[in-house]
Amino acid sequence: MLHSHSIVDIFLENTAATREAVEQALATCKETGEPVGQVLVNMGVITEKDRVKCQGQQWGIPFVDLEEIDVLDELLHIIPPHMMRQYKAVPIRLEGRRLTVAMANPTNVLWIDELKLITGYNVVSAIACEEDIDRTLKRVGSAEDALRAKISDVLSSFGPGEGAIEAKTTEDEPDPTVALHLAEDAPIIKLVNTIIAEGLREGASDIHVQPEEDRVRVRYRVDGILADAPIPIPKQVQSPLISRIKIMAEMDIAERRIPQDGRIALAFEGREYDFRVSSLPGVNGEKMVLRVLDKSGISLGLEKLGFAPDTMERFSEVISRSWGIILVTGPTGSGKSTTLYSVLSRKNTGQECIITVEDPVEYQLPGLTQAHVNVKAGLTFASVLRSMLRQDPDIIMVGEIRDRETAVIATEAALTGHLVFSTLHTNDAPGAVARLGEMQIEPFLIASAVQGVLAQRLLRTVCSKCAEPYQPPEKSLRRIRFPKDQMRNARFMRGRGCEACRQRGYRGRTGCYEFMVITDEIREAILKEEPSHVIAEIAREQGMRTLAEDAMLKVAQGITTPEEMLRVCST
């Protein structure tokens, strides 16, 4: 007996299938286990398009015939190509913030949630035939094809003599007016836009444009690791390529012998980005590095940063104090700014005055007063900090303590009832005490003002799409000094490589942390001017987990791998 709203009824009402054919298909289903719709297709009773349309009707999801609509090329760039292929998904319509995506499996809510996260749009699913989706995706060229096309355009735009001019060394470069003319040519603009767009789609934190003897090398830093772009750029394109980037960053294209800094602001696929641009003259020409700042994509939440529960509890207690200095340490690119912005986001309740001085302001937070450092105009960290103290602040964030003057003012601010956050470049938390000592800050001031020091690094995390359990080689476990008594409870994981992680096995990053609370015992050691290793021993006795120990904890939980821990943390 056929039920009224079953898929069988939908086939009978909307296709040429007869009741007899359906009954035959149902009998076959019992033997093979295949869905009735697929059996009907195999029998030649209905088409694949009929099956998909009826399936959508049963699920209450609209059907889209991709053969009858024109999918705009602009829409095909909203979702990264590898994700469209993995999820069998094609964006077909954008109305305001609503993005309609045709999918072969539109009921997978996890995929839809990830598409929402990646695109920033409210994703609504439709159903389409998988073969039509595959046919449409063939229009999406790879990054390599796109770069090759743009390079071909640029090379074809050069006249007979221009290529020879571009090939000259830095000792005899083309006239700036020639470079400007070439840089404004449309193919060069397309090439630069493609390089930047591919970097953003890869999730790069930095884009390197590096001239070499016979080519220009483009590299993207993804999850902390540099990787080459799919294709090198010919040497002939070097001068207009560099000039175009300098024009976008409002840098002096006529100046090629001293380093320069600039900034680019642009919108891409619904997100706003800032780029901090730096040039450095080299033997083969100026190297350009674009640091990517995703203004709309920063994760502001301490809970999302990878703190262990006990470290989070101690850190939350210290940042809730009303005065003192809290320092975040680590090398460039270790996530210090994200941590500080996350702290400020938590503290930003509207009941306190928060002022920051940064070089530059990376992300703008509503409710805060944020000031830029401008050395040329005489605005240093120290001078702005002095002015900030006349603005009745409760909380102050200093982008970095670089010199004694800034350190002294920050210390005095902390001792006069202000809560001060800042960063230092040290290898670990106890090293911050020695660093302040090198700046000639008196030990009694350090002991009185500093409340806590957080050292951090970023570890690549195992790709959740292709993670699999495994047993690391004994040699790797010995190198990270993994405790034998924890082997039984450890859950080692690694990524085997998939499209989602571009075959890397890692996707995304998390923090590992070392948090030192300045206790009375540590204050006494600081006053006695004890070396860093003595302070570290006291801190560990009082519960501080080192960077290596925190990373090891994440290895045991399957969040990262021993190899990644060895790359980032010394044991």
C-alpha positions as CSV (number, residue, x, y, z in Angstrom):
1,M,0.0,0.0,0.0
2,L,1.5,3.4,-1.0
3,H,1.3,6.2,1.6
4,S,-0.1,9.6,0.6
5,H,2.9,11.8,1.1
6,S,5.7,9.3,0.4
7,I,8.4,9.7,-2.2
8,V,6.6,7.1,-4.2
9,D,3.5,9.2,-4.4
10,I,5.6,12.2,-5.5
11,F,7.1,10.1,-8.3
12,L,3.7,9.0,-9.4
13,E,2.4,12.6,-9.5
14,N,5.3,14.3,-11.0
15,T,6.9,11.9,-13.5
16,A,6.0,9.4,-16.2
17,A,6.4,6.5,-13.8
18,T,3.5,4.1,-13.6
19,R,2.3,2.3,-10.5
20,E,3.4,-1.0,-12.0
21,A,6.9,0.3,-12.6
22,V,7.1,1.7,-9.0
23,E,6.0,-1.6,-7.5
24,Q,8.7,-3.3,-9.5
25,A,11.2,-0.8,-8.3
26,L,10.1,-1.3,-4.7
27,A,10.7,-5.1,-5.1
28,T,14.2,-4.4,-6.5
29,C,14.9,-2.1,-3.5
30,K,14.3,-4.9,-1.1
31,E,16.9,-7.0,-2.8
32,T,19.6,-4.3,-3.5
33,G,19.0,-1.8,-0.7
34,E,19.1,1.1,-3.3
35,P,16.7,4.0,-3.0
36,V,13.6,3.7,-5.1
37,G,14.4,6.8,-7.1
38,Q,17.8,5.5,-8.1
39,V,16.2,2.1,-9.1
40,L,13.7,4.0,-11.3
41,V,16.6,5.9,-12.9
42,N,18.5,2.6,-13.5
43,M,15.3,1.1,-15.1
44,G,15.1,4.1,-17.4
45,V,11.6,5.0,-16.1
46,I,12.6,8.5,-14.9
47,T,15.6,10.7,-15.5
48,E,18.2,11.8,-12.9
49,K,16.7,15.3,-13.1
50,D,13.2,13.8,-12.2
51,R,14.7,12.0,-9.3
52,V,16.5,15.0,-7.9
53,K,13.4,17.2,-8.4
54,C,11.2,14.8,-6.6
55,Q,13.7,14.3,-3.8
56,G,13.7,18.1,-3.3
57,Q,9.9,18.2,-3.1
58,Q,10.0,15.5,-0.4
59,W,12.5,17.5,1.6
60,G,10.7,20.8,1.0
61,I,13.8,22.2,-0.8
62,P,13.5,24.0,-4.2
63,F,15.0,22.4,-7.3
64,V,17.3,24.3,-9.6
65,D,18.0,23.3,-13.1
66,L,21.5,24.6,-13.7
67,E,21.2,24.1,-17.5
68,E,18.4,26.7,-17.6
69,I,20.1,29.5,-15.6
70,D,23.2,31.5,-16.1
71,V,25.5,31.4,-13.1
72,L,27.4,34.6,-12.9
73,D,31.2,34.3,-12.7
74,E,31.3,36.8,-9.8
75,L,29.2,34.4,-7.8
76,L,31.6,31.5,-8.4
77,H,34.3,33.4,-6.5
78,I,32.3,33.7,-3.3
79,I,33.1,30.2,-2.2
80,P,36.6,28.8,-2.5
81,P,36.9,26.3,-5.4
82,H,38.0,23.4,-3.3
83,M,35.0,23.8,-1.0
84,M,32.6,23.9,-4.0
85,R,34.0,20.7,-5.3
86,Q,34.1,19.0,-1.9
87,Y,30.5,20.0,-1.0
88,K,29.2,19.8,-4.6
89,A,27.8,23.3,-4.1
90,V,27.4,26.2,-6.5
91,P,26.3,29.8,-5.5
92,I,23.5,30.8,-7.9
93,R,21.9,33.9,-6.5
94,L,22.9,36.8,-4.1
95,E,20.2,39.0,-2.7
96,G,21.5,41.4,-0.1
97,R,23.0,39.1,2.6
98,R,21.1,36.1,1.4
99,L,23.1,33.6,-0.7
100,T,21.3,30.8,-2.5
101,V,23.6,27.7,-3.1
102,A,22.6,24.8,-5.3
103,M,23.8,21.5,-3.7
104,A,23.7,17.8,-4.5
105,N,23.1,17.2,-0.8
106,P,21.3,20.2,0.6
107,T,20.3,18.5,3.9
108,N,23.9,18.5,5.3
109,V,23.5,21.3,7.9
110,L,27.2,21.1,8.9
111,W,28.2,22.0,5.3
112,I,25.7,24.8,5.2
113,D,27.0,26.2,8.5
114,E,30.5,26.1,7.3
115,L,29.5,27.9,4.1
116,K,27.9,30.6,6.2
117,L,31.1,30.9,8.2
118,I,33.3,31.1,5.2
119,T,31.2,33.5,3.1
120,G,29.7,35.7,5.8
121,Y,26.3,35.4,4.1
122,N,23.0,33.8,5.2
123,V,23.2,30.6,3.1
124,V,20.0,29.1,1.7
125,S,20.2,25.7,0.0
126,A,18.6,24.5,-3.2
127,I,18.9,21.0,-4.8
128,A,20.5,20.4,-8.2
129,C,21.8,17.4,-10.2
130,E,25.3,16.5,-9.3
131,E,26.4,16.2,-12.9
132,D,25.1,19.7,-13.6
133,I,27.0,21.0,-10.6
134,D,30.2,19.3,-11.8
135,R,29.7,20.8,-15.3
136,T,29.3,24.3,-13.8
137,L,32.4,23.9,-11.6
138,K,34.5,23.2,-14.6
139,R,34.1,27.0,-15.3
140,V,36.0,27.7,-12.0
141,G,39.6,27.8,-13.1
142,S,42.3,26.8,-10.6
143,A,44.6,29.5,-9.1
144,E,47.3,28.4,-11.4
145,D,45.2,28.9,-14.5
146,A,44.1,32.3,-13.3
147,L,47.6,33.4,-12.6
148,R,48.8,32.1,-16.0
149,A,46.1,34.0,-17.8
150,K,46.9,37.3,-16.0
151,I,50.6,36.8,-16.7
152,S,49.9,36.2,-20.4
153,D,47.9,39.4,-20.5
154,V,50.7,41.4,-18.9
155,L,53.4,40.0,-21.2
156,S,51.3,40.5,-24.3
157,S,50.7,44.2,-23.3
158,F,54.5,44.9,-23.3
159,G,56.0,46.6,-26.4
160,P,59.2,45.2,-28.0
161,G,61.4,47.4,-25.9
162,E,59.6,47.3,-22.6
163,G,60.5,43.8,-21.7
164,A,64.2,44.6,-22.0
165,I,63.8,47.6,-19.7
166,E,62.1,45.5,-17.1
167,A,64.9,42.9,-17.2
168,K,67.5,45.4,-16.1
169,T,69.1,45.1,-12.6
170,T,68.4,47.4,-9.7
171,E,71.5,49.4,-10.5
172,D,69.9,50.6,-13.7
173,E,66.1,50.5,-13.3
174,P,63.5,52.0,-15.6
175,D,62.4,55.6,-15.2
176,P,59.6,56.0,-12.5
177,T,57.2,57.5,-15.0
178,V,57.6,54.4,-17.2
179,A,56.9,52.2,-14.2
180,L,53.9,54.2,-13.3
181,H,52.5,53.9,-16.8
182,L,53.0,50.2,-16.8
183,A,51.6,49.8,-13.3
184,E,48.3,51.5,-14.4
185,D,47.9,49.2,-17.3
186,A,44.8,47.0,-16.8
187,P,46.6,43.6,-17.0
188,I,48.9,44.5,-14.2
189,I,46.0,45.6,-12.1
190,K,44.3,42.2,-12.8
191,L,47.5,40.4,-11.9
192,V,47.9,42.1,-8.5
193,N,44.2,41.7,-7.7
194,T,44.6,37.9,-8.5
195,I,47.6,37.5,-6.3
196,I,45.8,39.2,-3.4
197,A,42.5,37.4,-4.0
198,E,44.2,34.0,-4.1
199,G,46.0,34.8,-0.9
200,L,42.7,35.8,0.8
201,R,41.0,32.6,-0.4
202,E,43.9,30.5,0.9
203,G,43.4,32.2,4.3
204,A,46.9,33.7,4.2
205,S,48.1,36.0,7.0
206,D,51.0,37.4,4.8
207,I,51.6,37.7,1.1
208,H,55.3,37.8,0.0
209,V,56.3,39.2,-3.4
210,Q,60.0,38.3,-3.6
211,P,62.1,39.1,-6.6
212,E,64.8,36.6,-7.5
213,E,67.4,36.5,-10.2
214,D,65.3,35.0,-12.9
215,R,61.7,35.3,-11.6
216,V,59.4,36.9,-9.0
217,R,58.4,34.4,-6.4
218,V,54.9,34.8,-4.7
219,R,54.4,33.0,-1.4
220,Y,51.5,32.8,1.0
221,R,51.8,32.3,4.7
222,V,49.0,30.0,5.7
223,D,48.7,28.8,9.3
224,G,52.2,30.0,10.0
225,I,53.8,28.2,7.1
226,L,55.1,29.8,3.8
227,A,54.1,28.1,0.6
228,D,54.7,29.1,-3.0
229,A,51.9,30.3,-5.2
230,P,51.0,27.8,-8.0
231,I,53.2,29.5,-10.6
232,P,56.2,31.9,-10.5
233,I,55.9,35.4,-12.1
234,P,58.3,36.1,-15.0
235,K,61.1,38.6,-14.3
236,Q,59.7,41.0,-17.0
237,V,56.7,41.7,-14.8
238,Q,58.7,42.6,-11.7
239,S,58.9,46.4,-12.0
240,P,55.2,47.2,-12.9
241,L,54.1,44.5,-10.3
242,I,56.0,46.2,-7.5
243,S,55.0,49.6,-8.6
244,R,51.3,48.7,-8.6
245,I,51.5,47.4,-5.1
246,K,53.3,50.6,-4.0
247,I,50.7,52.8,-5.7
248,M,47.9,50.9,-3.9
249,A,49.8,51.4,-0.6
250,E,50.4,55.1,-1.3
251,M,54.2,54.6,-1.2
252,D,56.8,56.5,-3.2
253,I,57.4,54.5,-6.4
254,A,60.4,56.6,-7.3
255,E,62.2,55.5,-4.1
256,R,63.8,52.1,-4.5
257,R,66.8,52.3,-2.2
258,I,65.3,52.6,1.3
259,P,62.6,50.6,3.0
260,Q,59.0,52.0,3.0
261,D,55.8,51.2,4.8
262,G,52.3,51.7,3.6
263,R,48.7,50.5,4.0
264,I,45.9,49.2,1.7
265,A,42.2,49.0,2.6
266,L,39.9,47.0,0.4
267,A,36.7,44.9,0.4
268,F,36.7,41.4,-0.9
269,E,33.7,39.0,-1.1
270,G,31.8,40.8,1.6
271,R,34.6,41.3,4.0
272,E,36.8,44.3,4.8
273,Y,40.6,43.9,4.8
274,D,43.5,46.1,5.7
275,F,47.0,45.3,4.5
276,R,50.2,46.6,6.2
277,V,52.6,46.8,3.3
278,S,56.4,46.8,3.7
279,S,59.1,47.1,1.1
280,L,62.8,46.1,1.5
281,P,65.4,46.7,-1.2
282,G,67.3,43.6,-2.1
283,V,69.9,42.5,-4.6
284,N,67.3,41.4,-7.1
285,G,64.8,44.2,-6.4
286,E,62.4,45.3,-3.8
287,K,60.7,42.6,-1.8
288,M,57.1,43.4,-0.8
289,V,55.2,41.9,2.1
290,L,51.5,42.4,2.7
291,R,50.3,41.6,6.2
292,V,46.6,40.7,6.0
293,L,44.3,42.1,8.7
294,D,40.7,40.8,8.3
295,K,38.7,43.6,10.0
296,S,35.5,41.6,10.0
297,G,36.9,38.1,10.7
298,I,38.9,38.5,13.9
299,S,37.8,36.0,16.6
300,L,37.1,38.1,19.7
301,G,36.6,35.6,22.5
302,L,39.1,34.3,25.0
303,E,37.1,31.0,25.0
304,K,38.0,30.5,21.3
305,L,41.7,30.9,21.6
306,G,42.7,27.5,23.0
307,F,43.3,28.2,26.7
308,A,43.3,25.1,29.0
309,P,40.5,25.5,31.7
310,D,42.9,26.0,34.6
311,T,45.0,28.6,32.7
312,M,41.8,30.4,31.6
313,E,40.6,30.5,35.2
314,R,43.9,32.1,36.4
315,F,44.1,34.5,33.5
316,S,40.5,35.6,33.9
317,E,41.1,36.4,37.5
318,V,44.2,38.5,36.8
319,I,42.6,40.5,34.0
320,S,39.6,41.3,36.2
321,R,41.9,43.3,38.6
322,S,41.5,47.1,38.6
323,W,45.2,48.1,38.3
324,G,48.6,46.8,37.3
325,I,50.4,45.7,34.1
326,I,49.6,42.5,32.3
327,L,52.0,41.6,29.6
328,V,51.6,39.3,26.6
329,T,54.9,38.0,25.1
330,G,55.9,36.0,22.0
331,P,57.5,36.5,18.6
332,T,55.9,38.3,15.7
333,G,52.9,36.3,14.4
334,S,52.2,34.5,17.7
335,G,48.7,35.9,18.1
336,K,49.5,38.5,20.8
337,S,47.2,41.1,19.2
338,T,44.3,38.7,18.9
339,T,44.7,37.9,22.6
340,L,44.8,41.5,23.6
341,Y,41.8,42.4,21.5
342,S,39.9,39.5,23.0
343,V,40.7,40.7,26.5
344,L,39.6,44.3,25.6
345,S,36.4,42.9,24.0
346,R,35.6,41.2,27.3
347,K,36.4,44.3,29.4
348,N,34.5,46.6,27.0
349,T,31.2,46.8,29.1
350,G,30.7,50.5,28.6
351,Q,31.4,51.2,32.3
352,E,35.1,51.9,31.9
353,C,37.1,54.2,29.7
354,I,39.4,52.2,27.5
355,I,42.1,53.8,25.4
356,T,44.7,52.1,23.1
357,V,47.9,53.3,21.4
358,E,49.0,51.0,18.6
359,D,51.3,50.9,15.6
360,P,49.1,50.6,13.7
361,V,45.5,50.1,14.9
362,E,44.8,46.7,13.5
363,Y,41.2,46.2,14.4
364,Q,38.7,48.9,15.4
365,L,36.5,48.0,18.3
366,P,33.3,50.1,19.1
367,G,33.4,51.9,22.4
368,L,37.2,52.3,22.5
369,T,39.4,55.3,21.8
370,Q,42.2,54.0,19.6
371,A,45.2,56.1,18.7
372,H,47.9,55.5,16.0
373,V,51.7,55.9,16.5
374,N,53.1,58.4,14.0
375,V,56.8,58.8,14.5
376,K,57.2,61.3,11.7
377,A,54.7,63.6,13.5
378,G,56.4,63.0,16.8
379,L,53.7,60.6,18.1
380,T,55.6,57.8,19.8
381,F,54.2,55.3,22.2
382,A,55.6,57.3,25.1
383,S,54.2,60.7,23.9
384,V,50.7,59.3,23.2
385,L,50.8,57.4,26.5
386,R,51.4,60.6,28.3
387,S,48.4,62.3,26.6
388,M,46.3,59.2,27.3
389,L,46.8,59.6,31.0
390,R,45.1,63.0,30.8
391,Q,42.0,61.5,29.2
392,D,40.7,59.8,32.5
393,P,41.3,56.2,31.3
394,D,40.5,53.1,33.4
395,I,42.1,50.6,31.0
396,I,45.1,51.3,28.7
397,M,46.5,49.1,26.0
398,V,50.0,49.9,24.7
399,G,50.7,48.0,21.5
400,E,54.3,47.3,22.5
401,I,56.8,48.4,25.1
402,R,59.9,49.1,23.0
403,D,62.0,51.4,25.1
404,R,62.6,52.6,28.7
405,E,60.5,55.7,28.4
406,T,57.4,53.8,27.4
407,A,58.1,51.2,30.1
408,V,58.5,53.9,32.8
409,I,55.3,55.6,31.9
410,A,53.3,52.3,31.7
411,T,54.7,51.3,35.1
412,E,53.7,54.7,36.6
413,A,50.3,54.4,35.1
414,A,49.8,51.0,36.6
415,L,50.9,52.2,40.1
416,T,48.5,55.1,39.9
417,G,45.4,52.9,39.6
418,H,45.2,52.1,35.8
419,L,45.0,48.6,34.3
420,V,47.6,48.4,31.6
421,F,47.9,45.8,28.8
422,S,50.9,45.6,26.6
423,T,53.3,43.2,24.7
424,L,57.0,42.4,24.9
425,H,59.2,40.3,22.6
426,T,60.5,37.5,24.9
427,N,60.7,33.8,24.6
428,D,58.8,32.9,27.7
429,A,56.9,34.5,30.6
430,P,59.7,34.7,33.2
431,G,61.9,36.3,30.5
432,A,59.7,39.4,30.6
433,V,61.2,40.4,34.0
434,A,64.7,40.3,32.6
435,R,63.6,42.3,29.5
436,L,62.2,45.1,31.7
437,G,65.4,45.0,33.7
438,E,67.4,45.5,30.4
439,M,65.3,48.6,29.9
440,Q,66.6,49.8,33.3
441,I,63.3,49.5,35.1
442,E,64.0,49.2,38.8
443,P,63.2,45.8,40.3
444,F,60.9,47.3,42.9
445,L,58.8,48.9,40.1
446,I,58.6,45.6,38.2
447,A,57.6,43.7,41.4
448,S,55.0,46.3,42.3
449,A,53.4,47.0,38.9
450,V,53.4,43.7,37.0
451,Q,50.4,41.4,37.8
452,G,50.9,38.7,35.3
453,V,52.8,37.6,32.1
454,L,51.3,35.5,29.3
455,A,53.7,33.9,26.8
456,Q,52.1,32.3,23.7
457,R,52.7,30.5,20.4
458,L,50.3,29.3,17.7
459,L,50.1,25.6,16.7
460,R,48.5,24.3,13.6
461,T,45.5,22.0,14.4
462,V,44.8,18.7,12.8
463,C,42.2,19.0,10.0
464,S,38.8,17.9,11.3
465,K,37.8,16.7,7.9
466,C,40.5,14.1,7.5
467,A,41.7,13.5,11.0
468,E,42.5,9.9,11.9
469,P,43.9,8.1,15.0
470,Y,47.5,7.0,14.7
471,Q,50.5,6.0,16.9
472,P,53.4,8.5,16.6
473,P,56.9,7.0,16.2
474,E,58.6,6.4,19.5
475,K,61.4,8.7,18.4
476,S,59.0,11.7,18.0
477,L,57.5,11.0,21.5
478,R,61.0,10.9,23.0
479,R,61.9,14.2,21.4
480,I,58.9,16.0,22.9
481,R,59.6,14.1,26.2
482,F,56.0,12.7,26.3
483,P,55.4,11.1,29.7
484,K,55.0,7.3,29.5
485,D,52.4,7.3,32.2
486,Q,50.1,9.4,30.0
487,M,50.3,7.1,26.9
488,R,47.3,5.1,27.9
489,N,45.0,8.1,28.0
490,A,46.5,9.9,25.0
491,R,44.4,10.3,21.8
492,F,46.9,10.9,19.0
493,M,45.5,12.2,15.8
494,R,46.9,13.3,12.4
495,G,45.4,14.6,9.1
496,R,45.8,12.3,6.1
497,G,45.2,15.3,3.7
498,C,42.1,16.3,1.9
499,E,40.7,19.1,-0.3
500,A,39.6,21.1,2.8
501,C,43.1,21.4,4.1
502,R,44.8,21.4,0.6
503,Q,46.4,18.1,1.4
504,R,48.4,19.6,4.3
505,G,46.8,17.6,7.1
506,Y,46.4,20.8,9.2
507,R,43.6,23.4,9.1
508,G,43.5,26.4,11.4
509,R,45.6,27.2,14.5
510,T,45.2,27.3,18.2
511,G,47.2,28.9,21.0
512,C,49.5,27.3,23.5
513,Y,50.1,29.4,26.6
514,E,52.4,29.9,29.6
515,F,50.8,32.1,32.2
516,M,52.9,33.4,35.2
517,V,51.0,35.1,38.0
518,I,53.2,37.5,40.0
519,T,52.8,36.1,43.5
520,D,54.5,37.3,46.7
521,E,57.3,34.7,46.3
522,I,58.0,35.8,42.7
523,R,58.0,39.4,43.8
524,E,60.6,38.6,46.4
525,A,62.7,36.9,43.7
526,I,62.4,39.9,41.4
527,L,63.5,42.3,44.3
528,K,66.5,40.0,44.9
529,E,67.2,40.3,41.1
530,E,67.2,36.5,40.7
531,P,67.8,35.1,37.2
532,S,64.9,34.1,34.9
533,H,65.4,30.3,35.5
534,V,64.9,30.8,39.3
535,I,61.7,32.8,38.7
536,A,60.6,30.1,36.3
537,E,61.1,27.4,38.9
538,I,59.1,29.2,41.5
539,A,56.3,29.8,38.9
540,R,56.2,26.1,38.0
541,E,56.0,25.1,41.6
542,Q,53.0,27.4,41.9
543,G,51.2,25.8,39.0
544,M,52.5,27.5,35.8
545,R,52.4,25.1,32.8
546,T,55.2,25.9,30.3
547,L,54.6,26.4,26.6
548,A,56.0,23.0,25.9
549,E,53.8,21.3,28.5
550,D,50.7,23.1,27.2
551,A,51.5,22.1,23.6
552,M,52.1,18.5,24.8
553,L,48.6,18.5,26.4
554,K,47.2,19.5,23.0
555,V,49.1,16.6,21.4
556,A,47.6,14.2,23.9
557,Q,44.1,15.5,23.1
558,G,44.6,15.0,19.4
559,I,44.4,18.7,18.6
560,T,47.9,18.9,17.1
561,T,50.8,16.5,16.4
562,P,54.2,15.9,17.9
563,E,55.8,17.2,14.8
564,E,54.0,20.5,15.0
565,M,54.9,20.8,18.7
566,L,58.6,20.3,17.8
567,R,58.3,23.0,15.1
568,V,56.8,25.6,17.4
569,C,58.0,24.8,20.9
570,S,61.4,23.9,22.3
571,T,61.2,21.4,25.2
